[in-house]
């Protein structure tokens, strides 16, 4: 996932990282393995 950040612009990277973080938190609520993704 780190390679994708380098290829994308800083702003887009922040949006993607924030969105991914929210998805990870939501997934972790329903399943313990959510944060491993």
PDBQT receptor file of N, H, CA, C and O in Angstrom, charges set to zero:
ATOM      1  N   UNK A   1       0.826  -1.211   0.000  1.00  0.00    +0.000 N 
ATOM      2  CA  UNK A   1       0.000   0.000   0.000  1.00  0.00    +0.000 C 
ATOM      3  C   UNK A   1       0.859   1.261   0.000  1.00  0.00    +0.000 C 
ATOM      4  O   UNK A   1       0.436   2.291  -0.523  1.00  0.00    +0.000 OA
ATOM      5  N   UNK A   2       2.046   1.198   0.572  1.00  0.00    +0.000 N 
ATOM      6  H   UNK A   2       2.390   0.360   0.997  1.00  0.00    +0.000 HD
ATOM      7  CA  UNK A   2       2.922   2.374   0.632  1.00  0.00    +0.000 C 
ATOM      8  C   UNK A   2       3.351   2.798  -0.773  1.00  0.00    +0.000 C 
ATOM      9  O   UNK A   2       3.513   3.989  -1.035  1.00  0.00    +0.000 OA
ATOM     10  N   UNK A   3       3.538   1.823  -1.685  1.00  0.00    +0.000 N 
ATOM     11  H   UNK A   3       3.406   0.855  -1.471  1.00  0.00    +0.000 HD
ATOM     12  CA  UNK A   3       3.953   2.158  -3.045  1.00  0.00    +0.000 C 
ATOM     13  C   UNK A   3       2.888   3.013  -3.730  1.00  0.00    +0.000 C 
ATOM     14  O   UNK A   3       3.218   3.911  -4.505  1.00  0.00    +0.000 OA
ATOM     15  N   UNK A   4       1.617   2.738  -3.448  1.00  0.00    +0.000 N 
ATOM     16  H   UNK A   4       1.350   2.008  -2.819  1.00  0.00    +0.000 HD
ATOM     17  CA  UNK A   4       0.533   3.499  -4.068  1.00  0.00    +0.000 C 
ATOM     18  C   UNK A   4       0.574   4.952  -3.612  1.00  0.00    +0.000 C 
ATOM     19  O   UNK A   4       0.309   5.858  -4.401  1.00  0.00    +0.000 OA
ATOM     20  N   UNK A   5       0.902   5.177  -2.350  1.00  0.00    +0.000 N 
ATOM     21  H   UNK A   5       1.117   4.441  -1.708  1.00  0.00    +0.000 HD
ATOM     22  CA  UNK A   5       0.962   6.547  -1.821  1.00  0.00    +0.000 C 
ATOM     23  C   UNK A   5       2.008   7.373  -2.562  1.00  0.00    +0.000 C 
ATOM     24  O   UNK A   5       1.772   8.541  -2.868  1.00  0.00    +0.000 OA
ATOM     25  N   UNK A   6       3.150   6.780  -2.848  1.00  0.00    +0.000 N 
ATOM     26  H   UNK A   6       3.342   5.831  -2.599  1.00  0.00    +0.000 HD
ATOM     27  CA  UNK A   6       4.239   7.512  -3.503  1.00  0.00    +0.000 C 
ATOM     28  C   UNK A   6       3.830   7.918  -4.919  1.00  0.00    +0.000 C 
ATOM     29  O   UNK A   6       4.189   8.998  -5.388  1.00  0.00    +0.000 OA
ATOM     30  N   UNK A   7       3.076   7.046  -5.596  1.00  0.00    +0.000 N 
ATOM     31  H   UNK A   7       2.785   6.169  -5.215  1.00  0.00    +0.000 HD
ATOM     32  CA  UNK A   7       2.690   7.314  -6.984  1.00  0.00    +0.000 C 
ATOM     33  C   UNK A   7       1.601   8.384  -7.069  1.00  0.00    +0.000 C 
ATOM     34  O   UNK A   7       1.529   9.111  -8.059  1.00  0.00    +0.000 OA
ATOM     35  N   UNK A   8       0.757   8.488  -6.048  1.00  0.00    +0.000 N 
ATOM     36  H   UNK A   8       0.816   7.898  -5.243  1.00  0.00    +0.000 HD
ATOM     37  CA  UNK A   8      -0.357   9.441  -6.085  1.00  0.00    +0.000 C 
ATOM     38  C   UNK A   8       0.058  10.787  -5.502  1.00  0.00    +0.000 C 
ATOM     39  O   UNK A   8       0.993  10.857  -4.704  1.00  0.00    +0.000 OA
ATOM     40  N   UNK A   9      -0.639  11.862  -5.898  1.00  0.00    +0.000 N 
ATOM     41  H   UNK A   9      -1.399  11.805  -6.546  1.00  0.00    +0.000 HD
ATOM     42  CA  UNK A   9      -0.383  13.205  -5.360  1.00  0.00    +0.000 C 
ATOM     43  C   UNK A   9      -0.645  13.241  -3.861  1.00  0.00    +0.000 C 
ATOM     44  O   UNK A   9      -1.407  12.421  -3.349  1.00  0.00    +0.000 OA
ATOM     45  N   UNK A  10      -0.019  14.186  -3.144  1.00  0.00    +0.000 N 
ATOM     46  H   UNK A  10       0.600  14.852  -3.559  1.00  0.00    +0.000 HD
ATOM     47  CA  UNK A  10      -0.150  14.281  -1.682  1.00  0.00    +0.000 C 
ATOM     48  C   UNK A  10      -1.605  14.429  -1.240  1.00  0.00    +0.000 C 
ATOM     49  O   UNK A  10      -2.038  13.760  -0.302  1.00  0.00    +0.000 OA
ATOM     50  N   UNK A  11      -2.359  15.298  -1.909  1.00  0.00    +0.000 N 
ATOM     51  H   UNK A  11      -2.007  15.841  -2.672  1.00  0.00    +0.000 HD
ATOM     52  CA  UNK A  11      -3.744  15.548  -1.513  1.00  0.00    +0.000 C 
ATOM     53  C   UNK A  11      -4.584  14.290  -1.691  1.00  0.00    +0.000 C 
ATOM     54  O   UNK A  11      -5.319  13.891  -0.788  1.00  0.00    +0.000 OA
ATOM     55  N   UNK A  12      -4.469  13.669  -2.863  1.00  0.00    +0.000 N 
ATOM     56  H   UNK A  12      -3.872  13.993  -3.597  1.00  0.00    +0.000 HD
ATOM     57  CA  UNK A  12      -5.238  12.455  -3.137  1.00  0.00    +0.000 C 
ATOM     58  C   UNK A  12      -4.833  11.354  -2.167  1.00  0.00    +0.000 C 
ATOM     59  O   UNK A  12      -5.667  10.567  -1.718  1.00  0.00    +0.000 OA
ATOM     60  N   UNK A  13      -3.548  11.308  -1.850  1.00  0.00    +0.000 N 
ATOM     61  H   UNK A  13      -2.871  11.947  -2.214  1.00  0.00    +0.000 HD
ATOM     62  CA  UNK A  13      -3.050  10.298  -0.908  1.00  0.00    +0.000 C 
ATOM     63  C   UNK A  13      -3.698  10.482   0.458  1.00  0.00    +0.000 C 
ATOM     64  O   UNK A  13      -4.062   9.507   1.115  1.00  0.00    +0.000 OA
ATOM     65  N   UNK A  14      -3.842  11.738   0.885  1.00  0.00    +0.000 N 
ATOM     66  H   UNK A  14      -3.547  12.530   0.351  1.00  0.00    +0.000 HD
ATOM     67  CA  UNK A  14      -4.471  12.015   2.185  1.00  0.00    +0.000 C 
ATOM     68  C   UNK A  14      -5.921  11.551   2.185  1.00  0.00    +0.000 C 
ATOM     69  O   UNK A  14      -6.387  10.951   3.154  1.00  0.00    +0.000 OA
ATOM     70  N   UNK A  15      -6.633  11.831   1.095  1.00  0.00    +0.000 N 
ATOM     71  H   UNK A  15      -6.254  12.318   0.308  1.00  0.00    +0.000 HD
ATOM     72  CA  UNK A  15      -8.049  11.442   1.004  1.00  0.00    +0.000 C 
ATOM     73  C   UNK A  15      -8.173   9.923   1.027  1.00  0.00    +0.000 C 
ATOM     74  O   UNK A  15      -9.019   9.372   1.732  1.00  0.00    +0.000 OA
ATOM     75  N   UNK A  16      -7.326   9.251   0.252  1.00  0.00    +0.000 N 
ATOM     76  H   UNK A  16      -6.639   9.699  -0.321  1.00  0.00    +0.000 HD
ATOM     77  CA  UNK A  16      -7.372   7.786   0.188  1.00  0.00    +0.000 C 
ATOM     78  C   UNK A  16      -7.014   7.189   1.536  1.00  0.00    +0.000 C 
ATOM     79  O   UNK A  16      -7.659   6.248   1.998  1.00  0.00    +0.000 OA
ATOM     80  N   UNK A  17      -5.982   7.741   2.167  1.00  0.00    +0.000 N 
ATOM     81  H   UNK A  17      -5.459   8.506   1.791  1.00  0.00    +0.000 HD
ATOM     82  CA  UNK A  17      -5.547   7.216   3.467  1.00  0.00    +0.000 C 
ATOM     83  C   UNK A  17      -6.640   7.415   4.516  1.00  0.00    +0.000 C 
ATOM     84  O   UNK A  17      -6.893   6.525   5.329  1.00  0.00    +0.000 OA
ATOM     85  N   UNK A  18      -7.291   8.587   4.499  1.00  0.00    +0.000 N 
ATOM     86  H   UNK A  18      -7.086   9.310   3.839  1.00  0.00    +0.000 HD
ATOM     87  CA  UNK A  18      -8.362   8.863   5.453  1.00  0.00    +0.000 C 
ATOM     88  C   UNK A  18      -9.539   7.919   5.215  1.00  0.00    +0.000 C 
ATOM     89  O   UNK A  18     -10.098   7.363   6.160  1.00  0.00    +0.000 OA
ATOM     90  N   UNK A  19      -9.909   7.741   3.948  1.00  0.00    +0.000 N 
ATOM     91  H   UNK A  19      -9.455   8.192   3.180  1.00  0.00    +0.000 HD
ATOM     92  CA  UNK A  19     -11.021   6.848   3.613  1.00  0.00    +0.000 C 
ATOM     93  C   UNK A  19     -10.689   5.420   4.022  1.00  0.00    +0.000 C 
ATOM     94  O   UNK A  19     -11.525   4.720   4.593  1.00  0.00    +0.000 OA
ATOM     95  N   UNK A  20      -9.464   4.991   3.727  1.00  0.00    +0.000 N 
ATOM     96  H   UNK A  20      -8.785   5.560   3.263  1.00  0.00    +0.000 HD
ATOM     97  CA  UNK A  20      -9.034   3.634   4.091  1.00  0.00    +0.000 C 
ATOM     98  C   UNK A  20      -9.044   3.461   5.603  1.00  0.00    +0.000 C 
ATOM     99  O   UNK A  20      -9.396   2.396   6.111  1.00  0.00    +0.000 OA
ATOM    100  N   UNK A  21      -8.660   4.505   6.315  1.00  0.00    +0.000 N 
ATOM    101  H   UNK A  21      -8.374   5.370   5.903  1.00  0.00    +0.000 HD
ATOM    102  CA  UNK A  21      -8.659   4.450   7.780  1.00  0.00    +0.000 C 
ATOM    103  C   UNK A  21     -10.071   4.289   8.330  1.00  0.00    +0.000 C 
ATOM    104  O   UNK A  21     -10.295   3.524   9.268  1.00  0.00    +0.000 OA
ATOM    105  N   UNK A  22     -11.025   5.016   7.739  1.00  0.00    +0.000 N 
ATOM    106  H   UNK A  22     -10.843   5.637   6.976  1.00  0.00    +0.000 HD
ATOM    107  CA  UNK A  22     -12.418   4.913   8.189  1.00  0.00    +0.000 C 
ATOM    108  C   UNK A  22     -12.960   3.517   7.903  1.00  0.00    +0.000 C 
ATOM    109  O   UNK A  22     -13.668   2.941   8.728  1.00  0.00    +0.000 OA
ATOM    110  N   UNK A  23     -12.630   2.979   6.738  1.00  0.00    +0.000 N 
ATOM    111  H   UNK A  23     -12.055   3.447   6.067  1.00  0.00    +0.000 HD
ATOM    112  CA  UNK A  23     -13.078   1.629   6.374  1.00  0.00    +0.000 C 
ATOM    113  C   UNK A  23     -12.478   0.604   7.326  1.00  0.00    +0.000 C 
ATOM    114  O   UNK A  23     -13.150  -0.340   7.740  1.00  0.00    +0.000 OA
ATOM    115  N   UNK A  24     -11.212   0.797   7.669  1.00  0.00    +0.000 N 
ATOM    116  H   UNK A  24     -10.666   1.565   7.333  1.00  0.00    +0.000 HD
ATOM    117  CA  UNK A  24     -10.537  -0.136   8.581  1.00  0.00    +0.000 C 
ATOM    118  C   UNK A  24     -11.202  -0.103   9.958  1.00  0.00    +0.000 C 
ATOM    119  O   UNK A  24     -11.395  -1.146  10.583  1.00  0.00    +0.000 OA
ATOM    120  N   UNK A  25     -11.551   1.099  10.427  1.00  0.00    +0.000 N 
ATOM    121  H   UNK A  25     -11.394   1.946   9.920  1.00  0.00    +0.000 HD
ATOM    122  CA  UNK A  25     -12.209   1.213  11.736  1.00  0.00    +0.000 C 
ATOM    123  C   UNK A  25     -13.587   0.556  11.695  1.00  0.00    +0.000 C 
ATOM    124  O   UNK A  25     -13.973  -0.153  12.624  1.00  0.00    +0.000 OA
ATOM    125  N   UNK A  26     -14.327   0.801  10.604  1.00  0.00    +0.000 N 
ATOM    126  H   UNK A  26     -14.013   1.377   9.849  1.00  0.00    +0.000 HD
ATOM    127  CA  UNK A  26     -15.664   0.212  10.478  1.00  0.00    +0.000 C 
ATOM    128  C   UNK A  26     -15.574  -1.305  10.408  1.00  0.00    +0.000 C 
ATOM    129  O   UNK A  26     -16.378  -2.012  11.017  1.00  0.00    +0.000 OA
ATOM    130  N   UNK A  27     -14.590  -1.803   9.661  1.00  0.00    +0.000 N 
ATOM    131  H   UNK A  27     -13.937  -1.229   9.167  1.00  0.00    +0.000 HD
ATOM    132  CA  UNK A  27     -14.420  -3.253   9.522  1.00  0.00    +0.000 C 
ATOM    133  C   UNK A  27     -14.019  -3.874  10.852  1.00  0.00    +0.000 C 
ATOM    134  O   UNK A  27     -14.484  -4.960  11.200  1.00  0.00    +0.000 OA
ATOM    135  N   UNK A  28     -13.158  -3.187  11.593  1.00  0.00    +0.000 N 
ATOM    136  H   UNK A  28     -12.780  -2.305  11.310  1.00  0.00    +0.000 HD
ATOM    137  CA  UNK A  28     -12.676  -3.720  12.873  1.00  0.00    +0.000 C 
ATOM    138  C   UNK A  28     -13.824  -3.817  13.876  1.00  0.00    +0.000 C 
ATOM    139  O   UNK A  28     -13.787  -4.650  14.782  1.00  0.00    +0.000 OA
ATOM    140  N   UNK A  29     -14.833  -2.977  13.720  1.00  0.00    +0.000 N 
ATOM    141  H   UNK A  29     -14.862  -2.300  12.984  1.00  0.00    +0.000 HD
ATOM    142  CA  UNK A  29     -15.977  -3.024  14.635  1.00  0.00    +0.000 C 
ATOM    143  C   UNK A  29     -16.746  -4.330  14.444  1.00  0.00    +0.000 C 
ATOM    144  O   UNK A  29     -17.174  -4.954  15.415  1.00  0.00    +0.000 OA
ATOM    145  N   UNK A  30     -16.918  -4.738  13.184  1.00  0.00    +0.000 N 
ATOM    146  H   UNK A  30     -16.571  -4.231  12.395  1.00  0.00    +0.000 HD
ATOM    147  CA  UNK A  30     -17.716  -5.929  12.892  1.00  0.00    +0.000 C 
ATOM    148  C   UNK A  30     -16.882  -7.201  13.008  1.00  0.00    +0.000 C 
ATOM    149  O   UNK A  30     -17.378  -8.227  13.475  1.00  0.00    +0.000 OA
ATOM    150  N   UNK A  31     -15.612  -7.142  12.585  1.00  0.00    +0.000 N 
ATOM    151  H   UNK A  31     -15.209  -6.310  12.205  1.00  0.00    +0.000 HD
ATOM    152  CA  UNK A  31     -14.768  -8.337  12.652  1.00  0.00    +0.000 C 
ATOM    153  C   UNK A  31     -13.376  -7.979  13.171  1.00  0.00    +0.000 C 
ATOM    154  O   UNK A  31     -12.824  -6.958  12.763  1.00  0.00    +0.000 OA
ATOM    155  N   UNK A  32     -12.792  -8.791  14.061  1.00  0.00    +0.000 N 
ATOM    156  H   UNK A  32     -13.241  -9.621  14.392  1.00  0.00    +0.000 HD
ATOM    157  CA  UNK A  32     -11.464  -8.542  14.632  1.00  0.00    +0.000 C 
ATOM    158  C   UNK A  32     -10.374  -8.526  13.563  1.00  0.00    +0.000 C 
ATOM    159  O   UNK A  32      -9.342  -7.880  13.742  1.00  0.00    +0.000 OA
ATOM    160  N   UNK A  33     -10.595  -9.231  12.455  1.00  0.00    +0.000 N 
ATOM    161  H   UNK A  33     -11.433  -9.756  12.310  1.00  0.00    +0.000 HD
ATOM    162  CA  UNK A  33      -9.574  -9.328  11.406  1.00  0.00    +0.000 C 
ATOM    163  C   UNK A  33      -9.617  -8.129  10.464  1.00  0.00    +0.000 C 
ATOM    164  O   UNK A  33      -8.861  -8.081   9.494  1.00  0.00    +0.000 OA
ATOM    165  N   UNK A  34     -10.485  -7.170  10.732  1.00  0.00    +0.000 N 
ATOM    166  H   UNK A  34     -11.099  -7.209  11.520  1.00  0.00    +0.000 HD
ATOM    167  CA  UNK A  34     -10.642  -6.019   9.846  1.00  0.00    +0.000 C 
ATOM    168  C   UNK A  34      -9.383  -5.174   9.768  1.00  0.00    +0.000 C 
ATOM    169  O   UNK A  34      -9.043  -4.676   8.695  1.00  0.00    +0.000 OA
ATOM    170  N   UNK A  35      -8.677  -5.000  10.898  1.00  0.00    +0.000 N 
ATOM    171  H   UNK A  35      -8.953  -5.405  11.770  1.00  0.00    +0.000 HD
ATOM    172  CA  UNK A  35      -7.495  -4.144  10.908  1.00  0.00    +0.000 C 
ATOM    173  C   UNK A  35      -6.310  -4.835  10.245  1.00  0.00    +0.000 C 
ATOM    174  O   UNK A  35      -5.319  -4.176   9.927  1.00  0.00    +0.000 OA
ATOM    175  N   UNK A  36      -6.388  -6.143  10.029  1.00  0.00    +0.000 N 
ATOM    176  H   UNK A  36      -7.193  -6.678  10.286  1.00  0.00    +0.000 HD
ATOM    177  CA  UNK A  36      -5.268  -6.844   9.385  1.00  0.00    +0.000 C 
ATOM    178  C   UNK A  36      -5.228  -6.536   7.891  1.00  0.00    +0.000 C 
ATOM    179  O   UNK A  36      -4.183  -6.655   7.251  1.00  0.00    +0.000 OA
ATOM    180  N   UNK A  37      -6.382  -6.138   7.341  1.00  0.00    +0.000 N 
ATOM    181  H   UNK A  37      -7.231  -6.042   7.861  1.00  0.00    +0.000 HD
ATOM    182  CA  UNK A  37      -6.429  -5.798   5.925  1.00  0.00    +0.000 C 
ATOM    183  C   UNK A  37      -5.554  -4.566   5.666  1.00  0.00    +0.000 C 
ATOM    184  O   UNK A  37      -5.453  -4.109   4.528  1.00  0.00    +0.000 OA
TER     185      UNK A  37
